[in-house]
Amino acid sequence: MDDVNGETERRFTRGLVKVRAAGESRTIGGYAAKFNTLSRNLGGFVERIDPGFFAKSDGDGWPRVMARYNHDNNMLLGTTRAGTLRLQTDGTGLDYSVDVPAARADVFELVQRGDVTESSFAFYTFEDDWAMTDDGFPVRTLLSGQLIDVAPVNDPAYLDTSTGLRSLAERAGAGLEEVRAAAVAGELKQFLGAPAPTVIPTGGQGDTHPLVAVRQRRAELMKRRTF
């Protein structure tokens, strides 16, 4: 479905943020997002990120994307506009490198010492899809969106999944509170009865493929629904 609410979502990545250059550059980085890998349980469902999710942001030159420690506006680390934040996607996911300013030397030291080890990213979702894993658990696939920021974080517990649940409610023609209650009870699969859900393998990271247009990805997913 297409998200018209424009609500910010945040997810963290089980990948290390680490020092990439010391000295005057003080560069840190890592994967802010990983493709085709199922998330932890987000409250009745899991998520995976399609390799085309960042295609629009990438094609637009990553406009106005920032790196902020813990997503805090007062802890700006770098921006794509100034070239102090650099982003790229590959077969694994979204990789970032940011040159930490002298005023944020404490953030660099925390990463260098291993006190801060994980990354997160904030985004808007334009389009997603709902399906089931091969063991019958609801899975949301993020198909396209806009990247807002990347962030080294010391507390990755961002579990606000309101936008995802609203997406499912709209898809199923159900009330949001009904879907929220089902999520708490672990019964979200009842909203995926029609159309027949796509089956997503749970065996870890799937096969990677090149970035494609969002609508082409949508067409591919719809074809897979017939399997």
RODO-2510 file (C-alpha; in nm, 4 decimals, decimal comma):
residues 227
     n   res          X          Y          Z
     1     m     0,0000     0,0000     0,0000
     2     d     0,1012     0,3634    -0,0407
     3     d     0,1645     0,5532     0,2816
     4     v     0,0066     0,8980     0,2789
     5     n     0,0627     0,9755     0,6448
     6     g     0,4300     1,0607     0,6166
     7     e     0,5064     0,9399     0,9678
     8     t     0,8676     0,8864     1,0608
     9     e     0,9718     0,5302     1,1409
    10     r     1,2962     0,4104     1,2949
    11     r     1,4689     0,0740     1,2807
    12     f     1,8045    -0,0453     1,4064
    13     t     2,0558    -0,2772     1,2420
    14     r     2,2392    -0,5705     1,3936
    15     g     2,5623    -0,4470     1,2424
    16     l     2,8571    -0,2797     1,4032
    17     v     2,9274     0,0881     1,3651
    18     k     3,3029     0,1242     1,3770
    19     v     3,5922     0,3605     1,3252
    20     r     3,6962     0,3858     0,9604
    21     a     3,9625     0,6542     0,9892
    22     a     4,1262     0,8229     1,2852
    23     g     4,3358     1,1391     1,3001
    24     e     4,1786     1,4627     1,1814
    25     s     3,9037     1,2953     0,9738
    26     r     3,7546     1,0943     1,2664
    27     t     3,5373     0,8851     1,0335
    28     i     3,2907     0,6252     1,1605
    29     g     3,0437     0,4126     0,9689
    30     g     2,8666     0,0858     0,9079
    31     y     2,5439    -0,0549     0,7689
    32     a     2,2413     0,1467     0,8733
    33     a     2,0086    -0,1061     0,7063
    34     k     2,0436    -0,4575     0,5676
    35     f     1,8395    -0,5976     0,2810
    36     n     1,6367    -0,9189     0,2707
    37     t     1,7003    -0,9968     0,6371
    38     l     1,4092    -1,0563     0,8709
    39     s     1,3957    -0,8255     1,1717
    40     r     1,3248    -0,9321     1,5255
    41     n     0,9622    -0,9550     1,6335
    42     l     0,8261    -0,6006     1,6176
    43     g     0,5094    -0,6821     1,8071
    44     g     0,3223    -0,9471     1,6146
    45     f     0,5079    -0,9182     1,2850
    46     v     0,8572    -0,8978     1,1375
    47     e     0,9971    -0,6806     0,8593
    48     r     1,2363    -0,7087     0,5693
    49     i     1,3797    -0,4307     0,3534
    50     d     1,3602    -0,4725    -0,0217
    51     p     1,6844    -0,3833    -0,2058
    52     g     1,4903    -0,1169    -0,3982
    53     f     1,3677     0,0623    -0,0854
    54     f     1,6223     0,3453    -0,1068
    55     a     1,6147     0,3740    -0,4882
    56     k     1,4357     0,7089    -0,4949
    57     s     1,6573     0,8673    -0,2293
    58     d     1,9644     0,7340    -0,4068
    59     g     1,8427     0,8537    -0,7461
    60     d     1,7734     1,1981    -0,6044
    61     g     2,1255     1,2172    -0,4609
    62     w     2,0289     1,1494    -0,0968
    63     p     1,8764     1,4975    -0,0470
    64     r     1,8988     1,6511     0,3020
    65     v     1,9993     1,3261     0,4721
    66     m     2,1776     1,3704     0,8050
    67     a     2,3798     1,1612     1,0463
    68     r     2,2749     1,2297     1,4049
    69     y     2,3847     1,0557     1,7211
    70     n     2,0761     0,8837     1,8685
    71     h     1,8654     1,0713     1,6060
    72     d     1,9093     1,3857     1,8177
    73     n     1,8927     1,7207     1,6342
    74     n     2,1376     1,8595     1,8877
    75     m     2,3928     1,5894     1,8031
    76     l     2,4457     1,6456     1,4305
    77     l     2,7457     1,4534     1,2942
    78     g     2,7324     1,5219     0,9211
    79     t     2,5150     1,5837     0,6159
    80     t     2,5044     1,4718     0,2544
    81     r     2,4708     1,8371     0,1552
    82     a     2,8142     1,9203     0,2974
    83     g     2,9711     1,5921     0,1842
    84     t     3,0549     1,4998     0,5440
    85     l     2,8081     1,2100     0,5206
    86     r     2,8460     0,9560     0,2396
    87     l     2,5903     0,6886     0,1565
    88     q     2,5848     0,3944    -0,0799
    89     t     2,3862     0,0749    -0,1281
    90     d     2,5341    -0,2618    -0,2175
    91     g     2,4241    -0,6226    -0,2079
    92     t     2,4159    -0,6172     0,1722
    93     g     2,2367    -0,2935     0,2482
    94     l     2,2744     0,0796     0,3099
    95     d     2,6283     0,1723     0,4084
    96     y     2,7263     0,5076     0,5580
    97     s     3,0451     0,6914     0,6503
    98     v     3,0431     1,0182     0,8417
    99     d     3,3259     1,2530     0,9363
   100     v     3,2622     1,3350     1,3018
   101     p     3,3251     1,7051     1,3867
   102     a     3,5680     1,8038     1,6618
   103     a     3,2752     1,9195     1,8756
   104     r     3,1462     1,5584     1,8753
   105     a     3,4763     1,3928     1,9579
   106     d     3,3014     1,2151     2,2440
   107     v     3,0835     1,0254     1,9949
   108     f     3,3924     0,9190     1,8020
   109     e     3,5553     0,8015     2,1264
   110     l     3,2456     0,6043     2,2288
   111     v     3,2517     0,4201     1,8968
   112     q     3,6284     0,3746     1,9129
   113     r     3,6050     0,2216     2,2628
   114     g     3,3139    -0,0037     2,1676
   115     d     3,0590     0,1625     2,3952
   116     v     2,8397     0,2455     2,0937
   117     t     2,8166    -0,0440     1,8501
   118     e     2,4845    -0,0308     1,6641
   119     s     2,3244     0,1835     1,3974
   120     s     1,9734     0,2950     1,3143
   121     f     1,7976     0,4796     1,0352
   122     a     1,4880     0,6987     1,0178
   123     f     1,2619     0,6962     0,7137
   124     y     0,9213     0,7553     0,5594
   125     t     0,7501     0,4623     0,3898
   126     f     0,5914     0,5236     0,0485
   127     e     0,4966     0,1657    -0,0314
   128     d     0,4986    -0,1658     0,1514
   129     d     0,3569    -0,5166     0,1197
   130     w     0,2269    -0,7734     0,3683
   131     a     0,2830    -1,1472     0,3461
   132     m     0,3610    -1,4521     0,5590
   133     t     0,6874    -1,6259     0,6384
   134     d     0,7100    -1,9949     0,5533
   135     d     0,6261    -2,0763     0,9149
   136     g     0,3115    -1,8633     0,9109
   137     f     0,4268    -1,5391     1,0750
   138     p     0,3199    -1,1984     0,9332
   139     v     0,5959    -1,0102     0,7525
   140     r     0,5936    -0,6553     0,6222
   141     t     0,8211    -0,5796     0,3264
   142     l     0,9363    -0,2180     0,2922
   143     l     0,9310    -0,1521    -0,0836
   144     s     1,0000     0,2193    -0,1245
   145     g     1,0580     0,5167     0,0980
   146     q     1,2618     0,8239     0,1788
   147     l     1,5687     0,8189     0,4010
   148     i     1,5798     1,0901     0,6689
   149     d     1,8879     1,0097     0,8717
   150     v     2,1348     0,7456     0,9826
   151     a     2,2511     0,7241     1,3408
   152     p     2,4950     0,5453     1,5648
   153     v     2,2848     0,4594     1,8694
   154     n     2,3439     0,3352     2,2209
   155     d     1,9788     0,2321     2,2730
   156     p     1,8285     0,0638     1,9655
   157     a     1,4892    -0,0076     2,1253
   158     y     1,2670     0,1698     1,8724
   159     l     0,9492    -0,0379     1,8586
   160     d     0,6898     0,2200     1,7492
   161     t     0,5185     0,0227     1,4764
   162     s     0,2038     0,2353     1,4443
   163     t     0,2675     0,3122     1,0781
   164     g     0,3133    -0,0542     0,9926
   165     l    -0,0038    -0,1563     1,1726
   166     r    -0,1962     0,1254     1,0060
   167     s    -0,0698    -0,0013     0,6722
   168     l    -0,2046    -0,3493     0,7465
   169     a    -0,5365    -0,2086     0,8689
   170     e    -0,5834    -0,0156     0,5447
   171     r    -0,4890    -0,3187     0,3371
   172     a    -0,7371    -0,5404     0,5200
   173     g    -1,0132    -0,2798     0,5484
   174     a    -1,0069    -0,3141     0,9266
   175     g    -0,9987    -0,0681     1,2142
   176     l    -0,6599     0,0325     1,3519
   177     e    -0,7548    -0,0534     1,7104
   178     e    -0,8722    -0,3969     1,5979
   179     v    -0,5378    -0,4569     1,4281
   180     r    -0,3461    -0,3307     1,7318
   181     a    -0,5383    -0,5685     1,9568
   182     a    -0,4638    -0,8564     1,7204
   183     a    -0,0938    -0,7634     1,7253
   184     v    -0,0884    -0,7834     2,1043
   185     a    -0,2610    -1,1222     2,0876
   186     g    -0,0278    -1,2499     1,8149
   187     e    -0,3147    -1,2880     1,5688
   188     l    -0,2241    -1,0535     1,2835
   189     k    -0,2313    -1,3377     1,0324
   190     q    -0,6110    -1,3222     1,0318
   191     f    -0,5820    -1,0016     0,8279
   192     l    -0,3724    -1,1726     0,5615
   193     g    -0,6326    -1,4221     0,4478
   194     a    -0,7050    -1,2470     0,1168
   195     p    -0,5375    -1,2068    -0,1151
   196     a    -0,3190    -1,5127    -0,0676
   197     p     0,0014    -1,3958     0,1036
   198     t     0,3484    -1,4176    -0,0404
   199     v     0,5671    -1,6723     0,1394
   200     i     0,8998    -1,5258     0,2525
   201     p     1,1713    -1,7797     0,3427
   202     t     1,3039    -1,7463     0,6969
   203     g     1,6471    -1,8922     0,6306
   204     g     1,8320    -1,5600     0,6695
   205     q     1,9432    -1,3094     0,4100
   206     g     1,7913    -1,3794     0,0706
   207     d     1,9440    -1,3525    -0,2727
   208     t     2,0363    -0,9992    -0,3616
   209     h     1,9505    -0,8308    -0,6883
   210     p     2,0071    -0,4881    -0,8486
   211     l     1,7979    -0,1841    -0,7710
   212     v     1,4821    -0,1703    -0,9765
   213     a     1,1903     0,0662    -1,0169
   214     v     0,9408     0,0466    -0,7340
   215     r     0,6488    -0,0315    -0,9599
   216     q     0,8439    -0,3154    -1,1206
   217     r     0,9067    -0,4582    -0,7755
   218     r     0,5384    -0,4289    -0,6973
   219     a     0,4530    -0,6210    -1,0146
   220     e     0,7014    -0,8936    -0,9259
   221     l     0,5522    -0,9322    -0,5803
   222     m     0,2038    -0,9592    -0,7213
   223     k     0,3195    -1,2363    -0,9555
   224     r     0,4703    -1,4226    -0,6609
   225     r     0,1346    -1,4185    -0,4859
   226     t     0,0126    -1,6868    -0,7242
   227     f     0,2701    -1,9406    -0,6067
***
